[in-house]
Amino acid sequence: MKIRLQYQILLLAMTTFVAGANEYILAGILDLVAPGLGAPVALTGQLITLYAFVYGLGVPVVVALTSHIGRRAVMIVAMLAYGLASLLTLLAHDFWTFVPVRILQALSGGTAVVTALSTAAALAGSRRQGRAIATVIMGFTASLIVAVPIGREIALRYGWHAVFPLVGLLSLAVAL
């Protein structure tokens, strides 16, 4: 792959890393978030289910509705929305104020991931599509391996409200 193409694919992998971070981190800090939201762990765990549900049903709709818009614009807006949603977690002090934030995270993060994958495939061409898609997916996988333990450590040291805004700032950096 050419250097410029490699850079673009790595940036797409960073996009999926950041998007995956918020998705997975909640599971790693659930026991810390639940008391902060004043909800039982079992109910707070439903925020993970909600994310998956919205991601599975809502993202295909958003992707279809934005299919006439350029991929770059869709990805930038998705990452900006993702960053904003992540920053809004600072305002979530109970379960029900966290729900709409989680919905926005799922829709914007999922849209960014799907757009990153389709962009990687288009950029790489038919001979290198598999490699490009694998690299982008590696970003998503790395978020599970790296972001969850780091997110847990940050939450233990600074509180769970510190984790999501940090991911939000990363998503804003990726959007830029």
C-alpha positions in Angstrom: 0.0 0.0 0.0 1.1 3.5 -0.7 2.1 5.7 2.3 -0.9 8.0 1.9 -3.3 5.1 1.7 -1.7 3.4 4.7 -2.2 6.6 6.7 -5.8 6.9 5.6 -6.5 3.3 6.6 -4.8 3.8 10.0 -6.9 6.9 10.6 -10.0 4.8 9.8 -8.7 2.2 12.3 -8.4 5.0 14.9 -12.0 5.9 14.2 -13.1 2.3 15.0 -10.9 2.2 18.0 -12.5 5.3 19.5 -16.0 4.1 18.5 -15.3 0.7 20.1 -13.9 2.3 23.3 -17.2 3.8 24.5 -19.1 0.6 23.5 -16.9 -1.7 25.5 -15.7 0.5 28.4 -19.1 0.6 30.1 -19.0 -3.2 30.6 -15.6 -2.8 32.4 -16.8 0.0 34.8 -20.4 -1.1 35.3 -19.9 -1.6 39.0 -18.6 2.0 39.3 -21.3 3.6 37.0 -24.3 2.0 38.7 -23.9 3.8 42.1 -23.1 7.0 40.2 -26.4 6.7 38.4 -28.3 5.6 41.5 -29.3 2.4 39.8 -28.7 -1.3 40.4 -26.0 -2.9 38.4 -28.5 -5.1 36.6 -30.5 -2.0 35.4 -27.3 -0.1 34.5 -26.2 -3.2 32.5 -29.2 -2.6 30.3 -27.4 0.4 28.9 -25.1 -2.1 27.2 -28.2 -3.9 25.8 -29.7 -0.6 24.7 -26.5 0.3 22.9 -26.5 -3.0 21.0 -30.2 -2.7 20.2 -29.9 0.8 18.9 -26.7 -0.1 17.0 -28.3 -3.1 15.4 -31.6 -1.5 14.4 -30.7 2.2 14.1 -27.4 2.3 12.4 -28.6 0.6 9.2 -31.3 3.3 9.0 -28.9 6.2 9.6 -26.4 4.7 7.0 -29.2 4.4 4.4 -30.5 7.9 5.1 -26.9 9.3 4.7 -25.9 7.2 1.7 -26.3 10.2 -0.6 -23.8 12.2 1.4 -20.0 11.8 1.0 -18.3 9.3 3.3 -15.9 11.8 4.7 -18.7 14.2 5.7 -20.7 11.4 7.3 -17.7 10.2 9.2 -16.7 13.6 10.5 -20.3 14.4 11.6 -20.6 11.0 13.2 -17.4 11.4 15.2 -18.3 14.9 16.2 -21.7 13.7 17.4 -20.0 10.8 19.2 -17.6 13.2 20.9 -20.5 15.5 21.9 -22.4 12.5 23.3 -19.4 11.3 25.2 -18.9 14.8 26.7 -22.6 14.9 27.6 -22.0 12.0 30.0 -20.7 14.6 32.4 -24.4 15.7 32.8 -25.7 12.2 33.3 -26.3 11.8 37.0 -29.1 9.2 36.9 -30.1 6.3 34.7 -32.7 8.1 32.7 -30.4 11.0 31.7 -27.8 8.5 30.6 -30.2 6.7 28.2 -30.4 9.4 25.5 -26.7 9.9 25.7 -26.2 6.1 25.1 -28.6 6.2 22.2 -26.6 9.0 20.5 -23.4 7.2 21.2 -24.7 4.0 19.6 -26.1 5.8 16.5 -23.0 8.0 15.9 -20.4 5.4 16.8 -22.1 2.7 14.7 -22.4 5.1 11.8 -18.7 5.9 12.1 -17.7 2.2 12.2 -19.8 1.2 9.2 -18.6 4.3 7.2 -15.0 3.6 8.1 -15.3 0.0 6.9 -16.9 0.9 3.6 -14.4 3.8 3.1 -11.5 1.4 3.7 -12.9 -1.0 1.1 -13.4 1.8 -1.4 -9.9 3.3 -0.9 -8.0 0.1 -1.0 -9.4 -1.2 -4.3 -10.4 -4.8 -5.0 -6.9 -6.3 -4.5 -6.3 -4.9 -1.0 -9.9 -4.7 0.4 -9.4 -7.6 2.8 -6.3 -6.2 4.2 -7.8 -2.7 4.6 -10.9 -4.0 6.3 -8.9 -6.2 8.6 -6.8 -3.2 9.6 -9.9 -1.1 10.3 -11.5 -3.9 12.3 -8.2 -4.3 14.3 -8.9 -0.8 15.6 -12.2 -1.9 16.9 -10.7 -5.1 18.5 -7.9 -3.1 20.0 -10.4 -0.9 21.8 -11.6 -4.0 23.7 -8.0 -5.1 24.6 -6.6 -1.6 25.4 -9.5 0.8 26.2 -11.3 -1.4 28.7 -8.4 -1.9 31.2 -7.3 1.7 30.7 -10.8 3.0 31.1 -11.2 0.9 34.3 -8.0 2.3 35.7 -9.1 5.9 34.9 -12.5 5.3 36.5 -10.9 3.9 39.6 -8.6 6.8 40.0 -10.7 9.8 38.8 -14.3 8.5 38.8 -16.4 7.1 36.0 -17.4 10.5 34.8 -13.8 11.0 33.7 -13.7 8.1 31.2 -16.3 9.0 28.6 -15.2 12.7 28.1 -11.7 11.4 27.5 -13.0 9.2 24.7 -15.0 12.1 23.5 -11.9 14.2 23.2 -10.2 11.4 21.3 -13.2 11.2 18.9 -13.0 15.0 18.3 -9.3 14.6 17.5 -10.0 11.8 15.0 -12.8 13.9 13.4 -10.3 16.7 12.9 
